[in-house]
Amino acid sequence: MRVEPGPIHGSLIVDVEPRGDARGTFARRYCVDELAEAGLRDTPVQWNYSDNARAGTLRGLHYQVAPHGDAKFVMCVVGEVFDVMVDMREGSPTYGRWHGETVTAANQRAVYVPEGCAHGYMALTDGAAVMYATYGRYAPDAERGVRWDDPGVGIVWPVPPTSVSEKDQRWADVVWARPIGSAEGAS
């Protein structure tokens, strides 16, 4: 595994180093020791799986407030997704900024989204599926969200969404505690 700091403070970008032979390939996708060396000290409490019938399906952007913060370790296991995080942590050096990564079953990239960051993704292919570990238990009263098209965040999605849940369309615009700089670009 190659573990690099991501552009959002505390985030990680994880790329695998597959080994292959005539049978196929093997790659370590999650290693507690290597992730701990990169600063990740928590242990997942739950693994979730989400699939999407159609390209353009957008899920999120969700997070939980303290004391029920919830970091995520996200990987795409079928197809392709555009994975996005928004730093909602006042005092963070990247507060108010967003970052997007194309995460695919083929590139096997994973993304660690730190606690206090809103997270969501858009399916770029029909049938795209995501597996993600959560590092906190779901607490409905602590759930918050950022609307996918909030002008104060300014996420640049690769294509317009074709499907967004009613709940995700109803999140209020973010009111930032202090002025923010320009948004992080997509990679």
ABEGO torsion letter per residue (X at the ends): XBBBBBABBGBBBBBBBBBBBAAEBBBBABBAAAAAAAGBABBBABBBBBBBABBGBBBOBBBBBOAABBBBBBBBABEBBBBBBBBABBGBAABGBBBBBBBBAAAGBBBBBBBGBBBBBBBABBGBBBBBBBABBBBAAABBBBBAABAAAGBBBABBBABBBAAAAABBBBBBABBBBBBBBBX
